[in-house]
Amino acid sequence: MKKTKTSQISMEFMTIVTIMFFIFSVFSVIIINRIAEKKKEKSWIELKTLGEDLKLELDIASAVENGYHRTFWIPLRVDSKAYNVSILQEYGSNKSVLAIYFLNFSLSESYYLTVPANILGEILKGNNNLSKINGTICLNKC
């Protein structure tokens, strides 16, 4: 009789340990997913902030008189991630689109901003020379 009681207690203990391990595993997966979501959200906020800063630079250059010149720097990586930034011309429109996105995400996850249309050149990672000549915003050339 005593041996049966000991085996029953051992089985109950193993059942409780298994249930606790399962609960711990579920909570670990939930926590890891939340941390990954927060990291991705932080990266997107940094990318969006960079895009808005670039838009502000272009809007200022568009609003000032000819002869404006400014040098600004953009980072090589955002939150340690590779990204791309480009200006897309909309033909027949007085606006262009600034597209900024991480390279390891799909284009549907890009961030787009409307910028002035009279822009020549492209935005480079690192130093950028911005000037306004004859009503045209020149980026790194003209």
N, C-alpha and C positions, 0 to 999 in steps of 0.2 A: 504494500500500500504506500509506503514512504517513497519508493522509487517512482511510482506513478505521479505523485504530487510534485516531485522534483522535476520530472520531465515536463509536466504541465506548466510549471513556472518558467522553465527554460524556453518552452514554445511561446508563451505569452511575452516573455522578454524579447525574444527574437522578432515577434510580430510588432511590438511597440518600436523597436529599433528600426525595422524596415519602414514603418509608417513615418517615423520621424525623419529618416533619410529621404523619403519621397517628398515630404513637405519642404525640407531644406533645399532639395534640388529644384523644386518648383519656384520657391522664393529666389533662389540664385539666378535662375533663368530670367525671371521678371526684373530683377535688379540690373542684370547685365544689359538687357534690352533697353531699360530706361536710361542707363548711362550712355549707351550708344546713341540713342535719340537725342539726348542733351548735347553730346559732342557734335552731332550733325547740325543741330539747331545753332550751336555756337559758331560753327564754321560758316553757315549760311548768313548769320547776322554780320560776321566780319566781311564776307563777300559783298553783301548788300551795302554795307557802310562804304566799302571801297568804291562800288559803283556810284553811289550818291555823291561821294567826294569828287569823282571824275566828272560827273554831270555838272556839279557846281563849278568846277574849273572851266568847262566848256561854255556854260551859261554866262559866266563872268566875261570870258573872252568875247562872246557874242555881243554883250551889252556895251563894252567899252569902245573907245575910238581906235582908229588905225594906229599902228605903232606899238601896241601893247605887246609885251614880251614877258614870259614867265617860264621858269624851269621848275618842274616838280618831279618827284620820285614816286614810283609805285613799287610795291614789294614783288620779289621774285616768286614767292609762294604766299598763300593765305592760309593761316592755321596749319602750316606744314604741308599743304596740299597744292598740287599743280592746278592752275586755272588758266583760262583764256579770256581775253577781252578784245572786242573788235567793234568797229563802227560800221553799221550796215546802212547804206544809202537807200532811201525810198524815192524812186524816180517819180517825178511829177508831184512831189510834196515838198513843203518847206521845212520838213523835219527829217531827222535821221534817227536811227535806233542804236543805242549803246547796249551790246550784248555781253554779259559776263557770266561765266559758268565754270564749275570744276570739271576737269578733263575726265574724271572717272565716273561722272554722272551722265544721264541722258540729256539731250538738248531740251527736252520738255521741262527739265529742272533748271533752266537758265533764268537769269534775272535780266529783264529788259527795261531800259529807260529811254525816254524821248529826249533827244538833244538837237541843237540847231543843225540845219542841213548843209550849210556852207563850210564843211570841214574837209580839208585835204590832209592826207597822211594817215598814219596809224599810231595807236598807243602802244608803246613798248614797255616791257618790264624793266625797271631801273629808271634812269633819268629820261625825262621827256622835255623837249623844248616846245613851248606853245607861244604862238604869236598871231597877231592879226594884221594882215596886209591887204589893202584894197577891199575890205569887207569880208575877206576869207580868213577862216581860222586855219592856221597851219600847224600841224603836229609833226615835228621832227623833219620837216622839209618845206620847201617853197622857195 
